[in-house]
Amino acid sequence: MPDDAAQIASELSGLLKAGAADPLSLLAGEWRFHACFLAPFSPAFAESRRQFLIDGGGPLSATVEQLRHQGLSASEATETARKLIESATGLCVAVVAGDHGVASIPQPFFGHISPEWRQGAAQVLAEPYRTPFAGALAALEAQSDRNWPRLVAGPAVKDGDLVNFWLELAHGVAEASELAGLREDARQADLGHWTAEAVAILAGADELDAEDHAALCRCRLVAGDFAAATSELAACAAAGGEAEAVELLDHLASTVCRAGGPPEVAAWLAEPPAALAGSAYDVAFARVRILAALGGGPADLRP
């Protein structure tokens, strides 16, 4: 690990030990440590990082305030936050599971699983999560020859079966999204993105059933990846999940209406795949809702 990166990791460890708030304190219900993984920046995080490094604004500007609350001056907090975010090469994501699905706590990763970094990273979670998290981080160090999405460790990884791990995580994200409704959650959006991408890389088509495709569709919708969501919806219907597909059509329409687009979804619904032929009414109704939300007129309703 280069000296400057090691110094940053050491600073991060000290800052985290200085008394940062427990991120799980805002979550209702009982939770348990599930796993952790190393991941590339999600598209949303990459954009937030780019904006912060340009003008100090965007969602990551909250990092400065967090550092100020830990005793740094305004200039020190700004400079430290910039060094941390600029030096990060990816994210380490801790996942907890509970009665409401799964939740994630991401933090910067600096390209090397050093003792200094692991010491600081484990402090992000409060007891009783810290000990199993530290154990999972140590297990990640032994996997340094692997790449995304195979850098995973924790009690949820059974017999090294990563396909099953990511599929179960997809169902956990889907469950959490159903309970949350249309409420936006940046962390869940990123978790949905990573989970769906990992399954796409690792799992073969014959390993997925209708319920898996339904869960992956919800992951894609949470992440705002509408093109991939429609593909999963079609695959769900083709795998015999007609009832799930009807629910997903309603959720797709609601999500697109809230987001104000994209209009390509309405175009997709105008010529749906054959697997959705048995849900013609639901397809048409979803399309009408989207066109109405986008300001379409009667002429737009023609096939």
Buried (B, 14 or more C-beta within 10 A) or exposed (E): BEEEBBBBBBBBBBBBEEEBEEBBEEBEEEBEBBBBBBBBBBBBBEEBBEBBEEEBEBBBBEBBEBBBEBEBEEEEBBBBBBBBBEBBEBBBBBBBBBEBBBBBBBBBBBBBBBBBBBBBBBBBBEEEBBEBBBBBBBBBBEBEEEEBBBBBBBEBBEEEEBBBBBBBBBBBBBBBBEEBEEEEBEBBBBBBBBBBBBBBEBBEEEEBBBBBBBBBBBBBBBBBBBEBBBBBBBBBBBBEBBEBBBBBBEBBBBBBBEBEEBBEBBEBBBEBBEBBEEBEEBBBBBBBBBBBBBEBEEEBBEE
